[in-house]
Amino acid sequence: MRYGDTRLFIDGKWVDASNGKTIDVDNPATGEVIGYVASASEDDLLRAVAAAEKGFKVWSATSAFERSKVIRKAAALIRERLEQIATTLTIDEGKPLSESRLEVNSCADLLDWFAEEGRRTYGRTIPSRSVSVQQFAIKEPVGPAVGFTPWNFPMSQIVRKLGPAIAAGCSIIIKGPNEAPGAPVALFCCLEEAGIPAGVVNLVFGPGPDISQFLVPNPAIRKVSFTGSVPVGKSLACLAGLHMKRVTMELGGHAPVIVADDANVDAATTALVASKFRNAGQVCISPTRFLIQSRVHDEFVESFVRKTKALKVGDGLEEGTQMGPLISERRRAAVESLIDDAVWKGAKLEAGGSRINNSGFFFAPTILTGVRSDMRAMNEEPFGPVALVQSFDEIDEALEEANRLPFGLGSYAWTRSSSTARKLSQGIQAGMVSINHIGLGLPETPYGGVKDSGYGYEGGSEALEAYLNTRFVTHETA
């Protein structure tokens, strides 16, 4: 498959970059170049900003009811094109086709949720101290927005920014992932065919630093949303702060998993193998630091290793594939470096630890036991198929380790004790805590982190609030 002419979407039109520049797109399962994507110039970005300003005037004046109908139509088109979009997503990002289908369906669900929630952006009447005075809190869209999205969920991460923005009445420019542009293009085709006015949604590709340095300071942009690494997020937050732009930051994580000695170990390992190696571990909320109470440590490791070794790794388009490749050789080398450091410092390799296949960017699902806090992998987000297992005796020890790092995005725990569950839910410093199941990322639930993992939410009703201003209006009758 070749992309051939993957272009920019600006002011309702698909266009090439004005300077003709393009970026190669690789298939991570083969390592081969499969096409290219247009790389936006400053002139293209200026046109995108002008389009977003124009689109905002039209869209913010459109009723929430009418906006909802357009968004829901786009969701219906996504569902109709499920197989086509999912196949494209797998080819350029690498995840198994089954996971791509889930991502595409989740995008339709997210759009449906935001379409309905956008119809309920209520203000309120505030009782006044005088019968001749009326007081109102009014919600209104904040203005044109810009969203910077990663490659690991190339479609759903866009929808988590674009969905609440357009539901609230904002226009938006999305800087899409250069590595995986196919599904984003398909998403914007659905929005276009659903009838969204020109300029309301715009899609550009190109060098992230150049685009962010140009768009974030632009006076027309009133809201910035970013998903990615902590260092880049902090840099963008500083830049946005200099220009008084509202921000949502969904940054890196290093998710702890606490398994108490009264847990259902079989259920825990079944759920955690599926979650840990989803998208080859390239997930910001991927369970990573496995803190296992000593009495069930050996039982957990045996079950976890056995189920991990049974995973089928291969091309995401092949029947039965459960884990695909990493996105690039650079990512594979980074994962390999973390594992080598841990083993050199005394960690035991229970499974994986090596490259597999002669083509593409595959790496075996890896489990390390006996890890310590001085190992790089225990401090740097692995963002790959690596599980780090450590034993503990008392719950307070596990909480201390869970909270040791500056990250606070996703977290997990398994226990049959309600008192332990309560202690963990209150004691883990993370924006999201899931106990006895993998329950994060639903459209109707908040999705975001604390500490260095960012601030703001991209799910639930909180997501729309990020794209709304609250204005107070008071009126005394004559």
C-alpha positions in Angstrom: 0.0 0.0 0.0 1.1 3.5 -0.8 -0.2 6.8 0.5 1.0 8.6 -2.5 -0.7 12.0 -2.1 -1.4 12.4 1.7 -2.0 16.1 1.9 -3.0 18.9 4.2 -6.6 19.8 5.0 -6.9 23.6 5.2 -10.1 25.6 4.9 -12.1 22.7 3.6 -9.7 21.7 0.9 -7.0 19.0 0.5 -3.8 20.7 -0.6 -0.1 19.9 -1.1 2.4 21.8 0.9 3.0 25.2 -0.7 6.8 24.5 -0.9 6.3 20.9 -2.1 8.1 19.4 0.9 7.1 15.9 2.0 8.0 13.4 4.7 8.4 9.6 4.1 6.1 7.2 5.9 7.4 3.8 6.8 5.6 0.5 7.5 7.0 -0.6 10.9 6.3 -4.3 10.1 8.6 -4.2 7.1 10.8 -1.1 7.5 9.9 -0.1 4.0 8.8 3.4 2.8 5.1 3.1 1.8 4.5 6.8 0.8 4.8 10.3 2.0 2.9 13.0 3.7 2.9 16.8 2.9 5.0 18.9 5.3 3.4 22.3 6.0 5.3 25.5 5.4 4.7 28.8 7.3 2.5 30.0 4.5 0.4 26.8 4.9 0.1 27.5 8.7 -0.9 31.1 8.1 -3.7 29.9 5.9 -4.7 27.3 8.5 -4.9 30.0 11.2 -7.0 32.3 8.9 -9.2 29.4 8.1 -9.7 28.5 11.8 -10.6 32.1 12.5 -13.2 32.1 9.8 -14.5 28.7 10.8 -14.8 29.8 14.4 -17.1 32.7 13.5 -19.4 30.3 11.6 -19.3 27.3 14.0 -19.6 29.3 17.2 -22.8 30.9 15.8 -24.2 27.4 14.9 -26.6 26.0 17.5 -25.3 23.1 19.7 -28.2 21.0 18.3 -27.0 21.5 14.7 -23.3 20.9 15.6 -24.3 17.7 17.3 -26.0 16.4 14.1 -22.8 17.0 12.1 -20.6 15.3 14.6 -22.8 12.3 14.9 -22.9 11.9 11.2 -19.2 11.8 11.1 -19.2 9.1 13.8 -21.6 7.1 11.6 -19.3 7.4 8.6 -16.4 6.2 10.7 -18.3 3.1 11.7 -19.3 2.4 8.0 -15.6 2.5 7.0 -14.3 0.6 10.0 -12.3 -2.1 8.0 -10.8 0.3 5.6 -9.6 2.8 8.3 -8.4 0.0 10.6 -6.4 -1.6 7.9 -4.7 1.7 7.1 -4.0 2.3 10.7 -2.3 -1.1 11.2 -0.2 -0.6 8.1 1.3 2.7 9.1 1.4 2.3 12.9 1.9 -1.4 13.4 -0.7 -2.5 16.0 -2.7 -5.7 15.3 -5.8 -5.2 13.2 -8.0 -6.2 16.2 -6.6 -3.3 18.2 -7.0 -0.9 15.2 -10.6 -1.8 15.0 -11.0 -1.0 18.7 -9.3 2.4 18.2 -11.5 3.3 15.2 -14.7 2.2 17.0 -13.6 4.2 20.1 -13.3 7.3 17.9 -16.9 6.9 16.8 -18.0 6.4 20.4 -16.0 9.5 21.5 -17.6 11.7 18.8 -21.1 10.5 19.8 -20.3 11.3 23.5 -19.0 14.8 22.7 -21.9 15.5 20.3 -24.4 14.8 23.0 -22.4 16.5 25.8 -22.0 19.6 23.7 -25.8 20.0 23.8 -25.6 20.2 27.6 -23.0 23.0 28.1 -25.4 24.7 30.5 -24.7 28.0 32.2 -26.7 28.9 35.3 -28.8 31.6 36.9 -27.4 32.9 40.1 -29.9 34.2 42.7 -29.3 37.9 43.2 -29.4 40.1 46.3 -32.0 42.4 44.7 -35.2 41.7 42.9 -34.3 44.1 40.2 -31.0 42.4 39.4 -30.5 39.3 37.3 -27.2 37.3 37.4 -26.0 34.7 34.8 -23.0 32.5 34.3 -22.7 31.9 30.6 -20.6 29.3 28.8 -19.1 30.1 25.4 -16.4 28.6 23.2 -12.9 29.8 24.0 -11.9 30.3 20.3 -9.7 28.7 17.7 -7.6 25.9 19.2 -4.5 23.9 18.2 -3.9 20.2 19.1 -0.6 18.3 18.8 -1.1 14.6 18.6 1.2 11.5 18.8 1.6 8.5 16.5 0.7 5.7 19.0 -3.0 6.3 18.8 -3.0 8.4 15.6 -6.8 8.6 15.3 -8.2 8.5 18.8 -5.7 11.1 20.2 -6.9 13.5 17.6 -10.6 12.8 18.5 -9.9 13.5 22.2 -8.9 17.0 21.2 -11.0 17.7 18.2 -14.2 16.1 19.6 -14.7 18.4 22.6 -13.4 21.4 20.7 -16.0 21.2 17.9 -18.7 20.1 20.3 -18.1 23.3 22.4 -18.2 25.4 19.2 -14.5 25.9 18.7 -12.5 25.6 15.5 -9.2 23.6 15.6 -6.0 23.0 13.8 -4.6 19.5 14.4 -0.9 18.8 14.0 -1.1 15.1 13.1 1.5 12.4 13.5 4.0 12.3 10.5 4.6 8.6 11.2 1.0 7.5 10.9 -1.0 9.9 8.8 -3.4 7.5 7.1 -6.1 7.2 9.8 -6.1 10.9 10.6 -6.8 11.7 6.9 -9.6 9.2 6.9 -11.1 10.9 10.0 -11.0 14.3 8.3 -12.6 12.9 5.2 -15.5 11.7 7.4 -15.8 15.1 9.0 -15.8 16.8 5.6 -18.5 14.5 4.2 -20.6 15.0 7.3 -20.9 18.6 6.4 -18.6 20.5 8.8 -18.1 24.0 7.5 -14.8 24.9 5.9 -12.2 26.1 8.4 -13.7 24.5 11.4 -11.2 21.5 11.3 -7.8 21.7 9.8 -5.1 19.1 9.5 -1.4 19.7 9.0 1.8 17.7 9.2 5.4 18.6 9.5 8.2 19.1 12.0 6.6 19.5 15.5 8.9 22.1 16.9 8.6 24.4 13.9 4.8 24.1 13.9 4.4 24.6 17.6 6.7 27.6 17.7 4.7 29.2 14.9 1.1 28.3 16.0 1.2 28.6 19.8 2.2 32.3 19.9 -0.3 33.3 17.2 -2.8 35.7 18.6 -5.7 34.0 16.9 -5.1 30.7 18.8 -6.8 30.7 22.2 -6.3 27.1 23.4 -3.5 24.5 23.2 -3.7 20.8 23.7 -0.8 18.4 23.6 -0.2 14.7 24.1 3.4 13.5 24.3 6.6 13.5 26.4 7.0 15.4 29.6 10.0 17.6 28.4 8.1 18.7 25.2 4.9 19.2 27.2 6.7 21.5 29.7 8.2 23.5 26.8 4.9 24.0 25.1 3.2 24.9 28.4 5.8 27.6 29.0 5.3 28.9 25.5 1.6 28.9 25.9 1.9 30.6 29.3 3.9 33.4 27.8 1.0 34.2 25.6 -1.7 33.5 28.1 -3.1 30.5 26.2 -5.2 27.9 28.0 -3.6 24.4 27.9 -4.4 20.8 28.3 -1.4 18.5 28.8 -1.6 14.7 28.7 2.1 13.7 29.2 4.1 10.7 29.9 3.5 8.1 32.6 5.2 5.1 34.3 2.2 3.3 35.5 2.5 1.3 38.7 0.6 -2.0 39.3 0.1 -3.1 42.9 -0.9 -6.7 43.3 -1.8 -7.5 46.9 -1.4 -11.0 48.4 -5.1 -11.6 48.4 -5.6 -10.8 44.7 -7.0 -13.1 42.1 -3.6 -13.7 40.4 -5.0 -15.6 37.4 -7.4 -12.8 36.6 -4.8 -10.2 37.2 -2.2 -11.7 34.9 -4.7 -12.3 32.1 -5.8 -8.7 32.2 -2.3 -7.3 32.6 -0.7 -9.3 29.8 -3.3 -8.0 27.4 -2.8 -4.4 28.7 0.9 -4.4 29.0 1.6 -5.6 25.5 -1.2 -3.7 23.8 0.3 -1.7 21.0 3.7 -3.2 21.9 3.6 -1.3 25.2 3.6 2.1 23.3 0.8 3.4 25.5 1.1 6.2 28.0 -1.1 4.4 30.5 0.6 1.0 29.9 1.2 -0.9 33.2 4.9 -0.8 33.6 6.1 -1.1 37.3 4.6 -4.4 38.6 4.8 -4.3 42.5 3.9 -7.7 43.7 3.4 -8.6 47.4 5.9 -11.2 48.4 3.5 -14.0 49.3 2.2 -14.2 45.7 5.3 -12.9 43.8 6.4 -16.3 42.5 2.9 -17.4 41.5 2.3 -14.1 39.7 5.6 -14.3 37.8 5.0 -17.9 36.7 1.5 -17.0 35.4 2.6 -13.7 33.9 5.6 -15.3 32.1 3.6 -18.2 30.8 0.9 -16.1 29.3 3.4 -13.6 27.9 5.4 -16.3 26.1 2.2 -17.5 24.5 1.6 -14.2 22.7 1.8 -14.2 18.9 4.0 -11.4 17.6 3.9 -10.5 14.0 2.6 -8.3 11.2 -0.6 -6.7 12.5 -2.5 -7.7 9.3 -1.8 -11.4 9.9 -4.6 -13.5 11.5 -4.1 -14.1 15.2 -1.4 -11.5 15.7 -1.5 -10.2 19.3 1.5 -7.8 19.3 3.0 -5.9 16.4 6.3 -4.1 15.9 7.5 -0.9 17.5 7.1 2.2 15.5 10.7 2.7 14.5 14.3 1.5 14.8 15.0 4.4 17.1 12.2 3.3 19.5 13.5 -0.3 19.4 17.0 0.8 20.2 15.8 2.9 23.1 13.9 -0.1 24.6 16.9 -2.4 24.1 19.2 0.1 25.9 16.9 0.2 29.0 16.8 -3.6 29.1 20.6 -3.9 28.7 21.1 -1.5 31.6 18.7 -3.4 33.9 20.3 -6.8 33.2 23.8 -5.3 33.6 22.7 -4.0 37.0 21.4 -7.4 38.1 17.8 -7.8 36.9 16.7 -11.3 35.8 15.4 -11.7 32.3 12.3 -14.0 32.6 11.1 -13.6 29.0 12.0 -11.8 25.8 14.8 -9.2 25.9 15.8 -9.5 22.2 14.9 -8.4 18.7 12.9 -10.8 16.6 12.4 -11.2 12.8 14.7 -10.0 10.1 12.6 -7.1 8.9 10.6 -4.4 10.6 11.0 -3.2 14.1 9.9 -6.1 16.2 11.0 -6.8 19.8 10.0 -9.7 22.0 7.6 -9.1 24.9 10.0 -8.8 27.9 9.7 -9.4 31.6 12.4 -8.4 34.1 12.3 -9.4 37.8 14.5 -8.3 40.6 14.5 -4.7 39.4 15.7 -1.9 41.6 15.1 1.9 41.6 18.6 2.7 40.4 17.9 1.1 37.0 17.1 3.4 34.1 14.0 1.5 33.2 12.5 2.1 36.6 12.9 5.9 36.2 12.5 6.5 32.4 9.2 5.6 30.7 10.1 2.5 28.6 7.3 3.0 26.1 7.7 -0.5 24.8 7.0 -4.2 25.6 8.8 -4.2 28.9 7.3 -5.3 32.3 9.4 -4.5 35.4 8.6 -6.8 38.4 9.5 -6.0 42.0 8.5 -7.6 45.2 7.2 -5.8 48.4 6.2 -6.9 51.9 3.8 -4.2 53.1 1.3 -2.1 51.2 2.9 1.1 52.4 6.2 0.0 50.7 4.3 -0.4 47.4 2.7 3.0 47.8 6.0 4.6 48.4 7.4 3.1 45.2 4.3 3.9 43.2 4.6 7.6 44.2 8.4 7.8 44.0 8.5 9.2 40.4 7.2 12.6 39.3 4.7 10.9 36.9 1.0 10.5 37.8 -1.1 9.3 34.9 -2.5 5.8 35.0 -2.2 3.3 37.8 -3.6 -0.2 38.6 -4.2 -2.5 41.6 -5.5 -5.9 42.3 -6.9 -6.9 45.7 -10.0 -8.7 47.2 -9.9 -6.5 50.3 -12.2 -3.4 50.3 -10.1 -1.7 52.9 -6.9 -2.3 50.8 -8.7 -1.0 47.7 -9.7 2.1 49.6 -6.2 2.7 50.9 -4.7 2.3 47.4 -7.4 4.4 45.7 -6.7 7.2 48.1 -2.9 6.7 48.4 -1.8 6.4 44.8 -0.9 9.8 43.3 -2.3 9.4 39.8 -5.0 11.1 37.8 -6.5 7.6 37.1 -6.7 4.5 39.3 -8.2 1.2 38.1 -8.7 -1.6 40.6 -9.3 -5.2 39.7 -9.8 -4.5 36.0 -8.5 -2.3 33.2 -11.1 0.5 33.2 -9.4 3.6 31.8 -10.1 5.7 28.7 -13.9 5.4 28.3 -15.6 8.4 26.6 -17.6 9.3 29.6 -14.8 9.2 32.1 -12.1 11.8 32.9 -8.7 11.0 31.2 -5.6 12.8 32.4 -2.8 13.0 34.9 -1.3 14.9 37.8 2.2 15.9 38.7 4.5 15.8 35.7 2.0 13.8 33.7 0.1 17.0 32.9 -3.1 18.7 33.8 -6.6 18.9 32.3 -8.8 16.0 31.1 -9.7 14.7 27.7 -12.7 12.6 28.5 -16.0 13.0 30.3 -17.7 16.3 30.8 -14.4 17.8 32.0 -13.1 17.6 28.4 -15.6 20.2 27.1 -14.8 22.5 30.0 -11.3 23.0 28.6 -12.8 24.5 25.5 -15.3 26.8 27.2 -15.0 30.2 28.9 -17.3 31.1 31.7 -18.6 34.6 31.6 -20.6 36.4 34.3 -23.3 38.8 33.2 -25.4 40.9 35.6 -28.3 43.1 34.6 -30.4 45.5 36.6 -33.8 46.3 35.2 -34.7 49.9 34.7 
